[in-house]
Amino acid sequence: AGYSPARAAGAVTVGSTTSSDTRSSFSNYGTTVDIFAPGSSIKSAWIGSDNDANTISGTSMASPHVCGVAALLMAADEDRTSNDVKSLLKSTAIEGALEGDIGNGSPNLLLYVGNPDATVAPTPSPPPTFPPTACSERVVRVEIQTDNYPRETGFKLEKMKSGGAEMVMSVEETTYTTPSTMEVETGCIDDGEYEFTITDSWGDGLCCGYGEGFYNVYVDGVIEVEGGDFGSSETVEVLVGDATSTPTSAPTSCDTDKHRLQVELTTDRYPAETSWVLELNEGGSVTEVQSGSGYAQSTDYTENFCIDDGDYTFTINDSYGDG
């Protein structure tokens, strides 16, 4: 590459990558390239109608990704100049993420798409400080296999008490900075009911659009929670020792003028996705009567309620869409 594009040295020159983080075969390369972004098999709006779409490839698909991030950077600070934005695009990019032959002289920089305030010159987060793993109670171990964008990931483990939740351990988003790396945190906990919540600031989870990330939570060496394919967040109940979930079912015996409704539910590996609602349809209006959510992984539930005569609708939902 000699002059690109059209000898405009101040422009941001974008190379194209594939979904496997390699340089697209058609992409420009060399010392004039500033940054790489996805440009192979990209679904985008198309001509014909307001609803038309097409999947195409080219640096003309990679460049809009960079323009979008540039717009976010400018929106976050209106005093930024074009040179500031260009510098920030390169400094916040993920270095070393591209594999294979990226072309002689090309920078190994993959565009980082995230919250500008979280990724632009962040104040370094202090390293997590957890109790030693030699515990008098139980040892909890959290493993996070990061995806291509580790700064988006955070988690917290809370103990559920009658007066509210008590934070046990947490890692803030922006703490992890190395892509495709196993991060391990350990601590000490006692018996009780806990909730583990993992978050992704961009809303694409740990798997599988941009890397093969996942998470595992162990208690005394036994895996209690695992996952990775979620959206912005996922919360899972963890019961330690003799703890049991707080019962939510109403009495199983009803007055003679009412009927007993029994809901039986067996959760899958991702119970945070599951919820249900029972609604009464009456006089053109809909009223929620009962609902359920916040279940534990791979657990059988039976819940009983007393209801009046009427026309009801039972709806069960899976937020990820896989039932």
C-alpha positions, 0 to 999 in steps of 0.5 A: 500500500502506498497512498490510501485513501487518495493520499489523505493522510489524516483519514482513518484507513480501515482494513476488513476482517472476517468473523474468525478475526482474520484479514479478509482476502480482499482487504487493503493492508500495509503501513497506511492502514490504521485499524481493522474492523468486521467487513466480511458477510455483514448484513446491512440495509439495502435498496428497494424498500425500507425493510430490504437487507442484504449480506455483503462484504467489503471495506465499505462494510468495515468502515461504517463500524469505525464511523459508528465508534467515532460518532460515539467518541465524539458524542461522549466529548464534543470538544474532541477533534478529528485527530483526538478521535483517530488517536482514541480509535487506535488506543482503545482497539484490541491489540493482537486480536487478529490471527494469520497473515494480516499483511506486511506492515499492517497494525494488529488492531481490531476495533473496540465497540463499547461504552466510550466512557468505560473504554477511553482512557479509563481510570485503572480499577484496583485489583480485586481483593478477595479472602484467601482460598484457605477458608474455614467455611467454603471456597467459591471459585469464579472462572471467566473465560473472556471473549474478544472484548474483555472490558465489557464483562463484570460479575457479582456474587451476593448473599440473599438475606431477609434485610436485602442482598449482601455483596460477597465478591465482585469484579467491575466492568473494565477490570479485565483487559486481555481477550480470550484469557481465563480469569480466576477469582476465589473467596470464602463463603458460608452456607446460604442462598446466593445470587450470581450475576454476570454482565456485559456492557455491550449486551452480547454476553461471552459467547458466541458472536465475538469469541468463545467465552464462558463462565463457571462458578464452583463451591468446594470444587463442585460446579454450581453454575455455568454459562456464557450465551446471554445478553446484557446480564444473567442472574442465577441462584446458587444454594450452598449447604443446607440452604433452600429457596424461599417458598413462593407457593400459596396454600394447596387447599382453597376455599370452596368457591375457588379452584387450585392451580398448580404450575410445574416447571423444570428449568434448563441450564439458563434459568434466568431466561425463564419467567411466566405470568397468569392473567385474567381476561375480564370485560376487555381488560387483562389483570395479572394474577400470578407470575414466576421468575428467578429460578435455579438451574436444572431444578423442579418447581411446583407452585400452587395458587387459588383462583376464581372462576374466569377466563385466564391466559398462561404465558411462559417466556424464554428471553433468549428464545430457545425455550 
